[in-house]
Amino acid sequence: MVLHQAIQRMLLTGIRIETLPPAPPPSPPMQLAALIEALGPAHREFDGRAVLFGHRYRSGFWAIYLLSALAVLFAILPLALGWDASTHSLHPYAGLWALAEVGVIAVVSAIYWRGHRADWQGEWLRARTTAELTWYLPLVAPLVDFSAGATGNWYARVFESDLPSSASAEVTRLCTEHETLARASLAEAWVDDKFLRSYAAWTTAVLEEQRRYHHRIAARQHALQHRVHGVNSWLFGLTAVGALAHLVLHTLWLSLVTTFFPALGASLHGALAQSEAYRLSTTSERLVIELQAAAGRIRSASDAAHTSGSAATLKTAVMDALALILEEHQDWQMLVRPHHLPLA
């Protein structure tokens, strides 16, 4: 477990998050098995890179926010403990708190410098986009007209919208490398009723996996928002009580309460805002409904194709479902990209 996951798990202690049971593993059509196996190493490479840099970036901004609050605590502790008084027996060691504060600030600076220099966020977004587009290539391949003689990016040949430029080169390379395999595997696919049913069932199974994933994301982000808002309410409430008590009780410990608690509350709120918990939860809630509807349209189109012998409606339904997934991913990119470690 990495830092940002550990922090969120601690914040969610005691909250039971309702999740859907895991979906059965999707079973792809026989004609796509070789293509899926061939693309597997590339997907695992990009996915591993995305996970690595995603953990670094998200752990980085959570650490920066919370360590900033810790620096405030170290700054106020000598006063609260009374070590700043020349008569206190531990006065010679008061400078240790200042040293600890400087150390925390140095760690914050190092995280920022390293994350900015190595472009953790940019590497995460690029790798995640490439991993996602690579993962869906076997779904896109049957929609490509390989008889037209054109080569290049399969997404560009199926959809009119352009791909994110950061992933186009890698995805285009993979499409070019596997063009011959895809053409040979799918030569007679659309006249095979068994393939049509298997392809439709596999696509709906993939959509169901995505639906359950977004259901889990929505529930978790909603719970995280609720808990952080609750903690902040207590922190600012205690700050108000401490400020009022200061009018009667003149103790330095109340200064710690009225200084550290607001800093901690602001840090939690800032980290939650930078993680875009609210917009992630609302987007995922919407996608749960839309993905379910898309899967329903594919099932209906599959039944119609079996009855009429025409696969045009099925192709359109699958294209619409893939367009929904791609649009969601581009929306996620637009959501996350403006946030950088410097904002923390």
TORKOL-4160 file (C-alpha; in steps of 0.2 Angstrom, whole numbers, padded with zeros to 4 digits, m for minus):
344
<pt num="1" X="0000" Y="0000" Z="0000"/>
<pt num="2" X="0007" Y="0017" Z="m0005"/>
<pt num="3" X="0006" Y="0033" Z="0005"/>
<pt num="4" X="m0010" Y="0041" Z="m0003"/>
<pt num="5" X="m0019" Y="0024" Z="m0001"/>
<pt num="6" X="m0014" Y="0023" Z="0017"/>
<pt num="7" X="m0020" Y="0040" Z="0021"/>
<pt num="8" X="m0037" Y="0038" Z="0013"/>
<pt num="9" X="m0039" Y="0021" Z="0021"/>
<pt num="10" X="m0035" Y="0029" Z="0038"/>
<pt num="11" X="m0048" Y="0043" Z="0034"/>
<pt num="12" X="m0061" Y="0030" Z="0029"/>
<pt num="13" X="m0059" Y="0019" Z="0045"/>
<pt num="14" X="m0076" Y="0014" Z="0052"/>
<pt num="15" X="m0085" Y="0018" Z="0035"/>
<pt num="16" X="m0093" Y="0003" Z="0026"/>
<pt num="17" X="m0092" Y="0006" Z="0007"/>
<pt num="18" X="m0106" Y="m0003" Z="m0002"/>
<pt num="19" X="m0098" Y="m0011" Z="m0018"/>
<pt num="20" X="m0105" Y="m0022" Z="m0031"/>
<pt num="21" X="m0098" Y="m0040" Z="m0032"/>
<pt num="22" X="m0084" Y="m0043" Z="m0045"/>
<pt num="23" X="m0090" Y="m0047" Z="m0062"/>
<pt num="24" X="m0086" Y="m0063" Z="m0071"/>
<pt num="25" X="m0070" Y="m0062" Z="m0082"/>
<pt num="26" X="m0075" Y="m0057" Z="m0099"/>
<pt num="27" X="m0073" Y="m0071" Z="m0112"/>
<pt num="28" X="m0067" Y="m0063" Z="m0129"/>
<pt num="29" X="m0071" Y="m0071" Z="m0146"/>
<pt num="30" X="m0059" Y="m0084" Z="m0152"/>
<pt num="31" X="m0055" Y="m0073" Z="m0167"/>
<pt num="32" X="m0048" Y="m0060" Z="m0155"/>
<pt num="33" X="m0038" Y="m0071" Z="m0144"/>
<pt num="34" X="m0021" Y="m0070" Z="m0153"/>
<pt num="35" X="m0023" Y="m0051" Z="m0155"/>
<pt num="36" X="m0026" Y="m0049" Z="m0136"/>
<pt num="37" X="m0011" Y="m0060" Z="m0132"/>
<pt num="38" X="0000" Y="m0050" Z="m0144"/>
<pt num="39" X="m0005" Y="m0034" Z="m0136"/>
<pt num="40" X="m0004" Y="m0040" Z="m0118"/>
<pt num="41" X="0014" Y="m0036" Z="m0115"/>
<pt num="42" X="0012" Y="m0018" Z="m0122"/>
<pt num="43" X="m0003" Y="m0015" Z="m0111"/>
<pt num="44" X="0005" Y="m0022" Z="m0095"/>
<pt num="45" X="0021" Y="m0011" Z="m0098"/>
<pt num="46" X="0010" Y="0005" Z="m0100"/>
<pt num="47" X="m0001" Y="0001" Z="m0086"/>
<pt num="48" X="0013" Y="m0003" Z="m0074"/>
<pt num="49" X="0021" Y="0014" Z="m0078"/>
<pt num="50" X="0004" Y="0023" Z="m0076"/>
<pt num="51" X="0002" Y="0014" Z="m0059"/>
<pt num="52" X="0019" Y="0019" Z="m0053"/>
<pt num="53" X="0018" Y="0037" Z="m0058"/>
<pt num="54" X="0000" Y="0039" Z="m0052"/>
<pt num="55" X="0005" Y="0033" Z="m0035"/>
<pt num="56" X="0020" Y="0045" Z="m0035"/>
<pt num="57" X="0010" Y="0060" Z="m0040"/>
<pt num="58" X="m0005" Y="0057" Z="m0029"/>
<pt num="59" X="0006" Y="0052" Z="m0014"/>
<pt num="60" X="0016" Y="0068" Z="m0017"/>
<pt num="61" X="0002" Y="0081" Z="m0016"/>
<pt num="62" X="m0006" Y="0072" Z="m0001"/>
<pt num="63" X="0012" Y="0072" Z="0008"/>
<pt num="64" X="0014" Y="0090" Z="0003"/>
<pt num="65" X="m0002" Y="0096" Z="0011"/>
<pt num="66" X="m0001" Y="0086" Z="0027"/>
<pt num="67" X="0018" Y="0089" Z="0030"/>
<pt num="68" X="0014" Y="0108" Z="0028"/>
<pt num="69" X="0002" Y="0106" Z="0043"/>
<pt num="70" X="0015" Y="0096" Z="0052"/>
<pt num="71" X="0027" Y="0111" Z="0050"/>
<pt num="72" X="0015" Y="0122" Z="0058"/>
<pt num="73" X="0013" Y="0110" Z="0073"/>
<pt num="74" X="0032" Y="0110" Z="0075"/>
<pt num="75" X="0033" Y="0129" Z="0074"/>
<pt num="76" X="0020" Y="0131" Z="0088"/>
<pt num="77" X="0025" Y="0117" Z="0100"/>
<pt num="78" X="0040" Y="0126" Z="0109"/>
<pt num="79" X="0027" Y="0139" Z="0114"/>
<pt num="80" X="0014" Y="0126" Z="0119"/>
<pt num="81" X="0027" Y="0116" Z="0129"/>
<pt num="82" X="0035" Y="0132" Z="0137"/>
<pt num="83" X="0052" Y="0127" Z="0131"/>
<pt num="84" X="0054" Y="0145" Z="0124"/>
<pt num="85" X="0055" Y="0152" Z="0141"/>
<pt num="86" X="0073" Y="0154" Z="0147"/>
<pt num="87" X="0068" Y="0147" Z="0164"/>
<pt num="88" X="0062" Y="0131" Z="0157"/>
<pt num="89" X="0074" Y="0116" Z="0160"/>
<pt num="90" X="0072" Y="0110" Z="0142"/>
<pt num="91" X="0075" Y="0128" Z="0135"/>
<pt num="92" X="0092" Y="0123" Z="0127"/>
<pt num="93" X="0083" Y="0110" Z="0117"/>
<pt num="94" X="0069" Y="0122" Z="0110"/>
<pt num="95" X="0079" Y="0124" Z="0094"/>
<pt num="96" X="0076" Y="0106" Z="0090"/>
<pt num="97" X="0058" Y="0110" Z="0086"/>
<pt num="98" X="0064" Y="0123" Z="0074"/>
<pt num="99" X="0076" Y="0111" Z="0066"/>
<pt num="100" X="0062" Y="0099" Z="0064"/>
<pt num="101" X="0051" Y="0112" Z="0056"/>
<pt num="102" X="0065" Y="0116" Z="0044"/>
<pt num="103" X="0067" Y="0097" Z="0040"/>
<pt num="104" X="0049" Y="0096" Z="0036"/>
<pt num="105" X="0049" Y="0111" Z="0025"/>
<pt num="106" X="0065" Y="0103" Z="0016"/>
<pt num="107" X="0055" Y="0087" Z="0013"/>
<pt num="108" X="0041" Y="0096" Z="0006"/>
<pt num="109" X="0053" Y="0106" Z="m0006"/>
<pt num="110" X="0061" Y="0090" Z="m0011"/>
<pt num="111" X="0045" Y="0081" Z="m0015"/>
<pt num="112" X="0039" Y="0096" Z="m0025"/>
<pt num="113" X="0056" Y="0098" Z="m0034"/>
<pt num="114" X="0057" Y="0079" Z="m0038"/>
<pt num="115" X="0039" Y="0078" Z="m0044"/>
<pt num="116" X="0041" Y="0093" Z="m0055"/>
<pt num="117" X="0057" Y="0088" Z="m0062"/>
<pt num="118" X="0052" Y="0070" Z="m0066"/>
<pt num="119" X="0035" Y="0076" Z="m0072"/>
<pt num="120" X="0025" Y="0063" Z="m0061"/>
<pt num="121" X="0008" Y="0070" Z="m0067"/>
<pt num="122" X="0013" Y="0071" Z="m0085"/>
<pt num="123" X="0020" Y="0053" Z="m0085"/>
<pt num="124" X="0005" Y="0047" Z="m0076"/>
<pt num="125" X="m0007" Y="0054" Z="m0089"/>
<pt num="126" X="0003" Y="0049" Z="m0104"/>
<pt num="127" X="0005" Y="0031" Z="m0098"/>
<pt num="128" X="m0013" Y="0030" Z="m0092"/>
<pt num="129" X="m0020" Y="0036" Z="m0109"/>
<pt num="130" X="m0009" Y="0024" Z="m0119"/>
<pt num="131" X="m0013" Y="0009" Z="m0107"/>
<pt num="132" X="m0032" Y="0013" Z="m0109"/>
<pt num="133" X="m0031" Y="0015" Z="m0128"/>
<pt num="134" X="m0020" Y="m0001" Z="m0130"/>
<pt num="135" X="m0032" Y="m0011" Z="m0119"/>
<pt num="136" X="m0047" Y="m0007" Z="m0130"/>
<pt num="137" X="m0038" Y="m0010" Z="m0147"/>
<pt num="138" X="m0045" Y="m0028" Z="m0148"/>
<pt num="139" X="m0063" Y="m0020" Z="m0146"/>
<pt num="140" X="m0059" Y="m0008" Z="m0159"/>
<pt num="141" X="m0051" Y="m0020" Z="m0172"/>
<pt num="142" X="m0067" Y="m0028" Z="m0178"/>
<pt num="143" X="m0074" Y="m0011" Z="m0182"/>
<pt num="144" X="m0060" Y="m0007" Z="m0194"/>
<pt num="145" X="m0062" Y="m0009" Z="m0212"/>
<pt num="146" X="m0046" Y="m0018" Z="m0216"/>
<pt num="147" X="m0051" Y="m0021" Z="m0234"/>
<pt num="148" X="m0049" Y="m0003" Z="m0238"/>
<pt num="149" X="m0030" Y="m0004" Z="m0239"/>
<pt num="150" X="m0027" Y="0010" Z="m0227"/>
<pt num="151" X="m0015" Y="0008" Z="m0212"/>
<pt num="152" X="m0012" Y="0018" Z="m0196"/>
<pt num="153" X="m0021" Y="0021" Z="m0180"/>
<pt num="154" X="m0037" Y="0011" Z="m0179"/>
<pt num="155" X="m0046" Y="0024" Z="m0168"/>
<pt num="156" X="m0043" Y="0037" Z="m0181"/>
<pt num="157" X="m0050" Y="0025" Z="m0194"/>
<pt num="158" X="m0066" Y="0021" Z="m0184"/>
<pt num="159" X="m0069" Y="0038" Z="m0175"/>
<pt num="160" X="m0069" Y="0055" Z="m0183"/>
<pt num="161" X="m0062" Y="0064" Z="m0167"/>
<pt num="162" X="m0043" Y="0065" Z="m0164"/>
<pt num="163" X="m0034" Y="0055" Z="m0151"/>
<pt num="164" X="m0024" Y="0064" Z="m0137"/>
<pt num="165" X="m0008" Y="0068" Z="m0146"/>
<pt num="166" X="0003" Y="0061" Z="m0131"/>
<pt num="167" X="m0003" Y="0043" Z="m0135"/>
<pt num="168" X="m0006" Y="0044" Z="m0154"/>
<pt num="169" X="0012" Y="0039" Z="m0159"/>
<pt num="170" X="0013" Y="0023" Z="m0147"/>
<pt num="171" X="m0005" Y="0017" Z="m0152"/>
<pt num="172" X="m0002" Y="0020" Z="m0170"/>
<pt num="173" X="0014" Y="0010" Z="m0169"/>
<pt num="174" X="0005" Y="m0004" Z="m0161"/>
<pt num="175" X="m0009" Y="m0004" Z="m0174"/>
<pt num="176" X="0004" Y="m0004" Z="m0188"/>
<pt num="177" X="0013" Y="m0019" Z="m0180"/>
<pt num="178" X="m0003" Y="m0029" Z="m0177"/>
<pt num="179" X="m0012" Y="m0024" Z="m0193"/>
<pt num="180" X="m0008" Y="m0041" Z="m0202"/>
<pt num="181" X="m0013" Y="m0051" Z="m0187"/>
<pt num="182" X="m0030" Y="m0042" Z="m0185"/>
<pt num="183" X="m0034" Y="m0043" Z="m0204"/>
<pt num="184" X="m0031" Y="m0061" Z="m0205"/>
<pt num="185" X="m0040" Y="m0065" Z="m0188"/>
<pt num="186" X="m0056" Y="m0055" Z="m0193"/>
<pt num="187" X="m0057" Y="m0058" Z="m0212"/>
<pt num="188" X="m0074" Y="m0068" Z="m0210"/>
<pt num="189" X="m0079" Y="m0062" Z="m0193"/>
<pt num="190" X="m0094" Y="m0051" Z="m0197"/>
<pt num="191" X="m0103" Y="m0065" Z="m0207"/>
<pt num="192" X="m0100" Y="m0077" Z="m0193"/>
<pt num="193" X="m0116" Y="m0077" Z="m0182"/>
<pt num="194" X="m0106" Y="m0085" Z="m0168"/>
<pt num="195" X="m0093" Y="m0071" Z="m0168"/>
<pt num="196" X="m0107" Y="m0058" Z="m0168"/>
<pt num="197" X="m0114" Y="m0065" Z="m0152"/>
<pt num="198" X="m0098" Y="m0068" Z="m0144"/>
<pt num="199" X="m0091" Y="m0051" Z="m0148"/>
<pt num="200" X="m0107" Y="m0043" Z="m0142"/>
<pt num="201" X="m0107" Y="m0053" Z="m0125"/>
<pt num="202" X="m0088" Y="m0049" Z="m0123"/>
<pt num="203" X="m0091" Y="m0030" Z="m0126"/>
<pt num="204" X="m0105" Y="m0030" Z="m0113"/>
<pt num="205" X="m0095" Y="m0039" Z="m0101"/>
<pt num="206" X="m0081" Y="m0026" Z="m0103"/>
<pt num="207" X="m0094" Y="m0012" Z="m0100"/>
<pt num="208" X="m0100" Y="m0021" Z="m0085"/>
<pt num="209" X="m0082" Y="m0022" Z="m0078"/>
<pt num="210" X="m0081" Y="m0003" Z="m0081"/>
<pt num="211" X="m0098" Y="0000" Z="m0073"/>
<pt num="212" X="m0093" Y="m0009" Z="m0057"/>
<pt num="213" X="m0077" Y="0000" Z="m0057"/>
<pt num="214" X="m0085" Y="0017" Z="m0058"/>
<pt num="215" X="m0098" Y="0012" Z="m0045"/>
<pt num="216" X="m0084" Y="0008" Z="m0033"/>
<pt num="217" X="m0075" Y="0025" Z="m0037"/>
<pt num="218" X="m0091" Y="0035" Z="m0034"/>
<pt num="219" X="m0095" Y="0026" Z="m0017"/>
<pt num="220" X="m0077" Y="0028" Z="m0011"/>
<pt num="221" X="m0075" Y="0046" Z="m0016"/>
<pt num="222" X="m0092" Y="0051" Z="m0009"/>
<pt num="223" X="m0087" Y="0043" Z="0008"/>
<pt num="224" X="m0070" Y="0051" Z="0007"/>
<pt num="225" X="m0079" Y="0068" Z="0005"/>
<pt num="226" X="m0091" Y="0065" Z="0019"/>
<pt num="227" X="m0077" Y="0060" Z="0031"/>
<pt num="228" X="m0065" Y="0074" Z="0027"/>
<pt num="229" X="m0080" Y="0087" Z="0029"/>
<pt num="230" X="m0084" Y="0079" Z="0045"/>
<pt num="231" X="m0066" Y="0080" Z="0052"/>
<pt num="232" X="m0065" Y="0098" Z="0046"/>
<pt num="233" X="m0081" Y="0102" Z="0055"/>
<pt num="234" X="m0074" Y="0096" Z="0071"/>
<pt num="235" X="m0057" Y="0104" Z="0068"/>
<pt num="236" X="m0064" Y="0121" Z="0065"/>
<pt num="237" X="m0077" Y="0119" Z="0078"/>
<pt num="238" X="m0063" Y="0115" Z="0091"/>
<pt num="239" X="m0054" Y="0130" Z="0084"/>
<pt num="240" X="m0069" Y="0141" Z="0088"/>
<pt num="241" X="m0071" Y="0134" Z="0105"/>
<pt num="242" X="m0052" Y="0137" Z="0108"/>
<pt num="243" X="m0053" Y="0155" Z="0102"/>
<pt num="244" X="m0068" Y="0159" Z="0114"/>
<pt num="245" X="m0059" Y="0150" Z="0128"/>
<pt num="246" X="m0044" Y="0161" Z="0125"/>
<pt num="247" X="m0054" Y="0175" Z="0131"/>
<pt num="248" X="m0055" Y="0167" Z="0149"/>
<pt num="249" X="m0040" Y="0155" Z="0150"/>
<pt num="250" X="m0023" Y="0162" Z="0144"/>
<pt num="251" X="m0014" Y="0146" Z="0141"/>
<pt num="252" X="m0002" Y="0143" Z="0127"/>
<pt num="253" X="m0010" Y="0126" Z="0123"/>
<pt num="254" X="m0025" Y="0135" Z="0117"/>
<pt num="255" X="m0014" Y="0144" Z="0105"/>
<pt num="256" X="m0009" Y="0127" Z="0098"/>
<pt num="257" X="m0027" Y="0122" Z="0096"/>
<pt num="258" X="m0031" Y="0138" Z="0087"/>
<pt num="259" X="m0016" Y="0137" Z="0076"/>
<pt num="260" X="m0013" Y="0119" Z="0071"/>
<pt num="261" X="m0031" Y="0113" Z="0069"/>
<pt num="262" X="m0035" Y="0126" Z="0056"/>
<pt num="263" X="m0019" Y="0122" Z="0047"/>
<pt num="264" X="m0023" Y="0103" Z="0047"/>
<pt num="265" X="m0041" Y="0106" Z="0041"/>
<pt num="266" X="m0035" Y="0117" Z="0027"/>
<pt num="267" X="m0022" Y="0104" Z="0022"/>
<pt num="268" X="m0036" Y="0090" Z="0022"/>
<pt num="269" X="m0047" Y="0101" Z="0012"/>
<pt num="270" X="m0034" Y="0106" Z="m0001"/>
<pt num="271" X="m0028" Y="0088" Z="m0004"/>
<pt num="272" X="m0047" Y="0083" Z="m0006"/>
<pt num="273" X="m0049" Y="0097" Z="m0018"/>
<pt num="274" X="m0034" Y="0093" Z="m0028"/>
<pt num="275" X="m0039" Y="0075" Z="m0029"/>
<pt num="276" X="m0055" Y="0081" Z="m0037"/>
<pt num="277" X="m0066" Y="0069" Z="m0026"/>
<pt num="278" X="m0082" Y="0078" Z="m0029"/>
<pt num="279" X="m0081" Y="0078" Z="m0048"/>
<pt num="280" X="m0074" Y="0061" Z="m0049"/>
<pt num="281" X="m0089" Y="0054" Z="m0039"/>
<pt num="282" X="m0102" Y="0064" Z="m0049"/>
<pt num="283" X="m0094" Y="0058" Z="m0065"/>
<pt num="284" X="m0093" Y="0040" Z="m0060"/>
<pt num="285" X="m0111" Y="0040" Z="m0054"/>
<pt num="286" X="m0116" Y="0046" Z="m0071"/>
<pt num="287" X="m0106" Y="0033" Z="m0080"/>
<pt num="288" X="m0114" Y="0019" Z="m0070"/>
<pt num="289" X="m0130" Y="0024" Z="m0078"/>
<pt num="290" X="m0124" Y="0027" Z="m0095"/>
<pt num="291" X="m0113" Y="0011" Z="m0096"/>
<pt num="292" X="m0128" Y="0001" Z="m0091"/>
<pt num="293" X="m0138" Y="0009" Z="m0105"/>
<pt num="294" X="m0125" Y="0006" Z="m0118"/>
<pt num="295" X="m0123" Y="m0012" Z="m0113"/>
<pt num="296" X="m0142" Y="m0014" Z="m0115"/>
<pt num="297" X="m0141" Y="m0006" Z="m0133"/>
<pt num="298" X="m0128" Y="m0019" Z="m0138"/>
<pt num="299" X="m0138" Y="m0033" Z="m0132"/>
<pt num="300" X="m0153" Y="m0027" Z="m0141"/>
<pt num="301" X="m0143" Y="m0024" Z="m0157"/>
<pt num="302" X="m0135" Y="m0042" Z="m0155"/>
<pt num="303" X="m0153" Y="m0050" Z="m0155"/>
<pt num="304" X="m0158" Y="m0039" Z="m0170"/>
<pt num="305" X="m0142" Y="m0044" Z="m0180"/>
<pt num="306" X="m0146" Y="m0063" Z="m0176"/>
<pt num="307" X="m0164" Y="m0060" Z="m0183"/>
<pt num="308" X="m0160" Y="m0049" Z="m0198"/>
<pt num="309" X="m0143" Y="m0055" Z="m0202"/>
<pt num="310" X="m0137" Y="m0037" Z="m0203"/>
<pt num="311" X="m0123" Y="m0032" Z="m0191"/>
<pt num="312" X="m0124" Y="m0013" Z="m0195"/>
<pt num="313" X="m0134" Y="m0009" Z="m0179"/>
<pt num="314" X="m0122" Y="m0019" Z="m0168"/>
<pt num="315" X="m0107" Y="m0010" Z="m0175"/>
<pt num="316" X="m0115" Y="0006" Z="m0171"/>
<pt num="317" X="m0120" Y="0001" Z="m0154"/>
<pt num="318" X="m0102" Y="m0004" Z="m0150"/>
<pt num="319" X="m0095" Y="0012" Z="m0158"/>
<pt num="320" X="m0106" Y="0022" Z="m0147"/>
<pt num="321" X="m0101" Y="0013" Z="m0131"/>
<pt num="322" X="m0083" Y="0015" Z="m0135"/>
<pt num="323" X="m0085" Y="0033" Z="m0139"/>
<pt num="324" X="m0093" Y="0035" Z="m0122"/>
<pt num="325" X="m0078" Y="0027" Z="m0114"/>
<pt num="326" X="m0065" Y="0037" Z="m0124"/>
<pt num="327" X="m0075" Y="0054" Z="m0120"/>
<pt num="328" X="m0075" Y="0049" Z="m0102"/>
<pt num="329" X="m0056" Y="0047" Z="m0102"/>
<pt num="330" X="m0053" Y="0063" Z="m0111"/>
<pt num="331" X="m0064" Y="0072" Z="m0098"/>
<pt num="332" X="m0054" Y="0064" Z="m0085"/>
<pt num="333" X="m0038" Y="0071" Z="m0093"/>
<pt num="334" X="m0045" Y="0088" Z="m0094"/>
<pt num="335" X="m0051" Y="0086" Z="m0075"/>
<pt num="336" X="m0034" Y="0081" Z="m0069"/>
<pt num="337" X="m0022" Y="0090" Z="m0080"/>
<pt num="338" X="m0024" Y="0108" Z="m0073"/>
<pt num="339" X="m0018" Y="0101" Z="m0056"/>
<pt num="340" X="0000" Y="0101" Z="m0052"/>
<pt num="341" X="0011" Y="0098" Z="m0037"/>
<pt num="342" X="0015" Y="0117" Z="m0036"/>
<pt num="343" X="m0004" Y="0120" Z="m0032"/>
<pt num="344" X="m0001" Y="0111" Z="m0016"/>
